Amino acid sequence: MMRAMGYEGTPWARTPNLDRVARAGTCFSAAYTPSPVCVPARACMLTGRAGSSVGVLNNHHWLNLDDPRFLTWQFAAAGYQVASFGKQHYACPRRAFDLEGGQVLGHR
């Protein structure tokens, strides 16, 4: 098993917030994904829905909803700061975040 958390003693890991959660008594030992394929997994996380219900079953499908209510937009409306980092291909014609790739974008 690969250790990738600061609280586990990994010298290159910088995870101060998760380290604080771990010191308080909560450690995460497993992670789950709604899909073993990257674009469907991102579609599920953005919408909170199953890939089959949004029509994204592989990396060649696009998230084409008339009015996608992305969870990121709901978090932003509630006052949270949301931004995208890492891979940014969500296979969607609309932006999922107000900040993507260092550029401020509107989602509407």
C-alpha positions in Angstrom: 0.0 0.0 0.0 1.3 3.4 -0.9 1.5 5.9 1.9 0.8 9.5 0.7 -0.3 11.4 3.8 1.8 13.6 6.1 0.3 12.0 9.3 1.5 8.6 8.0 5.1 9.9 8.1 5.5 10.4 4.4 8.2 13.1 4.1 7.1 14.5 0.7 3.4 14.7 1.5 2.0 18.1 2.5 -1.5 17.4 3.9 -1.9 19.8 6.8 -5.8 19.7 6.8 -6.0 16.0 6.6 -3.2 15.7 9.2 -5.3 17.8 11.6 -8.4 15.6 11.0 -6.3 12.5 11.7 -4.9 14.0 14.9 -8.6 14.6 16.0 -9.2 10.9 15.5 -10.5 10.4 11.9 -8.3 8.6 9.4 -9.3 7.5 5.9 -8.1 4.1 4.9 -10.1 3.5 1.8 -11.5 5.5 -1.1 -14.3 4.6 -3.6 -15.1 5.8 -7.0 -18.5 5.8 -8.8 -16.8 4.7 -12.0 -13.4 3.1 -12.8 -13.2 5.4 -15.8 -12.1 9.0 -15.3 -14.6 11.1 -17.2 -17.7 9.2 -15.9 -16.3 9.4 -12.4 -15.9 13.2 -12.7 -19.5 13.5 -14.1 -20.8 11.6 -11.1 -18.9 13.8 -8.7 -19.9 17.0 -10.4 -23.6 16.1 -10.4 -24.0 13.8 -7.5 -25.7 11.4 -9.8 -24.8 8.0 -11.3 -23.1 7.9 -14.6 -26.0 6.0 -16.1 -28.5 8.7 -15.1 -26.5 11.5 -16.8 -25.5 9.4 -19.9 -21.7 9.4 -19.3 -20.5 5.8 -19.4 -17.1 6.2 -21.0 -14.5 8.8 -21.8 -16.1 9.5 -25.2 -19.5 10.6 -23.7 -20.3 14.2 -23.0 -22.3 15.5 -20.1 -25.1 17.2 -22.0 -27.8 18.2 -19.5 -30.1 21.1 -20.3 -29.6 22.5 -16.8 -26.8 20.7 -15.0 -26.8 21.7 -11.4 -23.2 21.0 -10.6 -22.4 20.4 -6.9 -19.6 22.9 -7.3 -22.1 25.7 -8.2 -24.1 24.8 -5.1 -21.0 24.9 -2.9 -20.1 28.3 -4.4 -23.6 29.7 -3.8 -23.3 28.6 -0.2 -20.1 30.6 0.2 -17.4 28.0 -0.4 -14.5 28.8 -2.7 -14.3 26.1 -5.4 -11.5 25.7 -8.0 -10.3 23.1 -10.4 -6.8 21.7 -10.4 -5.2 18.7 -12.0 -7.0 17.1 -14.9 -9.7 19.4 -16.2 -11.5 17.4 -18.8 -15.0 17.0 -17.6 -16.5 16.3 -21.1 -19.0 19.1 -20.6 -19.7 22.1 -22.8 -20.2 24.2 -19.7 -17.7 25.2 -17.0 -18.0 23.3 -13.7 -15.9 25.8 -11.7 -15.6 29.5 -11.5 -11.8 29.1 -11.4 -10.2 26.7 -13.8 -6.6 26.6 -14.8 -5.9 29.9 -13.1 -8.6 31.8 -15.1 -11.6 33.2 -13.4 -14.7 32.0 -15.3 -18.4 32.5 -14.8 -20.5 29.4 -14.9 -23.6 31.0 -16.2 
